[in-house]
Amino acid sequence: MVYFFSAENKSKSFPIWAGGGMIGFVDSIELNGGQISVTGWVNADEVGLQDGGTRLSKAPDLPRQDVIKTFPELDRTSGSMKFGFSVTANLLSDNAFFFVRQGPNTYYFHL
């Protein structure tokens, strides 16, 4: 299933809600020339950026001890302490999306 949301303010952080609960948090969105960078944490299989036909994705791969301290249940349920992510991509248009895939569901946030 696919869900669409809007990240109303590109300079602010926002929680990532899915399936009735918070599954992560975008710490920052930075625009630098023709590039966009999104950093944060998420309890999901994949995060990424999509702009038209260009798609960049990866699994969360950065350790976030602060997240484990705040949400200790994540460590027990996921088996991984790597919830952090940082994705950067070149923008080709104004129609960019940040996305999170958790199991069969993908959540898109229009940037």
Backbone torsions as a table, in degrees:
resi	resn	phi	psi	omega
1	MET	NA	145.7	-178.7
2	VAL	-116.7	136.2	179.1
3	TYR	-125.4	142.5	178.5
4	PHE	-119.4	138.5	177.5
5	PHE	-135.9	172.3	176.7
6	SER	-122.6	127.8	171.7
7	ALA	-87.3	95.7	-169.0
8	GLU	-64.6	-34.3	-178.0
9	ASN	-124.4	110.6	-174.6
10	LYS	-66.5	-18.0	-176.9
11	SER	-93.6	-4.4	-177.3
12	LYS	-109.8	163.5	175.6
13	SER	-89.1	162.6	178.9
14	PHE	-157.0	150.7	176.9
15	PRO	-73.9	152.8	175.9
16	ILE	-104.8	110.0	-178.5
17	TRP	-101.6	137.5	177.3
18	ALA	-159.9	142.2	175.7
19	GLY	58.9	31.0	177.5
20	GLY	87.0	4.5	179.7
21	GLY	-151.2	170.0	178.2
22	MET	-82.2	126.7	-180.0
23	ILE	-112.6	-1.3	179.9
24	GLY	177.6	-171.8	-178.0
25	PHE	-153.9	132.3	172.7
26	VAL	-87.2	115.9	-179.9
27	ASP	-78.4	-37.1	-179.2
28	SER	-158.8	150.8	171.0
29	ILE	-127.3	120.4	-178.1
30	GLU	-121.0	131.1	174.1
31	LEU	-105.8	125.7	-179.4
32	ASN	-137.8	99.4	-176.5
33	GLY	63.4	-120.9	-179.5
34	GLY	-97.0	13.8	-179.3
35	GLN	-116.2	150.7	173.8
36	ILE	-125.8	137.2	177.4
37	SER	-125.6	135.0	177.6
38	VAL	-125.9	129.0	178.3
39	THR	-128.2	154.6	178.3
40	GLY	163.9	-150.7	176.7
41	TRP	-141.8	154.6	179.5
42	VAL	-159.9	145.1	172.8
43	ASN	-98.1	82.0	-175.6
44	ALA	-153.6	173.2	-178.4
45	ASP	-83.3	-30.5	-171.3
46	GLU	-155.8	144.0	172.0
47	VAL	-131.4	159.6	177.9
48	GLY	-179.8	-175.9	178.4
49	LEU	-125.8	142.1	177.5
50	GLN	-135.1	133.8	-179.0
51	ASP	-140.5	101.5	-175.4
52	GLY	63.7	-125.4	-180.0
53	GLY	-87.4	-5.3	-179.0
54	THR	-89.4	129.2	-178.5
55	ARG	-136.2	128.6	176.7
56	LEU	-123.5	126.0	-179.0
57	SER	-142.1	160.4	178.5
58	LYS	-162.6	162.7	173.4
59	ALA	-81.5	147.0	173.5
60	PRO	-56.4	128.2	-171.6
61	ASP	-135.5	12.8	-179.4
62	LEU	-112.1	133.0	177.7
63	PRO	-65.5	139.5	177.5
64	ARG	-135.2	83.9	179.4
65	GLN	-60.4	-32.3	179.2
66	ASP	-63.3	-34.5	179.2
67	VAL	-70.3	-43.6	179.4
68	ILE	-62.4	-38.2	179.1
69	LYS	-66.8	-37.7	-178.9
70	THR	-78.9	-38.3	-178.5
71	PHE	-124.1	72.3	-175.6
72	PRO	-61.1	-21.7	178.9
73	GLU	-65.9	-24.2	179.6
74	LEU	-63.1	-40.8	-179.2
75	ASP	-62.8	-37.6	-178.6
76	ARG	-74.1	-33.8	-174.6
77	THR	-88.9	-28.2	-174.2
78	SER	-95.5	-29.5	-176.2
79	GLY	79.5	1.9	179.1
80	SER	-133.3	144.7	176.5
81	MET	-101.1	9.3	-177.3
82	LYS	-99.6	92.8	179.6
83	PHE	-109.6	-11.4	-176.4
84	GLY	-79.0	152.9	176.9
85	PHE	-146.7	156.5	171.3
86	SER	-148.1	116.3	178.8
87	VAL	-123.8	138.1	-179.8
88	THR	-134.2	137.5	179.1
89	ALA	-147.8	155.3	172.5
90	ASN	-76.8	137.8	177.8
91	LEU	-91.5	134.2	176.9
92	LEU	-106.4	-17.8	-178.8
93	SER	-152.5	179.9	176.2
94	ASP	-86.9	5.9	-176.0
95	ASN	-106.0	61.7	-176.8
96	ALA	-98.9	146.0	178.9
97	PHE	-129.6	141.0	165.2
98	PHE	-97.4	137.6	-179.8
99	PHE	-135.0	156.5	177.9
100	VAL	-132.5	129.3	175.0
101	ARG	-111.8	123.7	177.5
102	GLN	-125.4	103.9	-175.3
103	GLY	62.5	-131.5	-178.1
104	PRO	-81.5	-5.1	-176.1
105	ASN	-102.3	137.0	175.2
106	THR	-120.1	132.0	-178.1
107	TYR	-114.8	121.0	-178.8
108	TYR	-106.4	134.8	177.6
109	PHE	-118.4	111.4	-178.5
110	HIS	-69.3	128.4	-179.9
111	LEU	-100.8	NA	NA
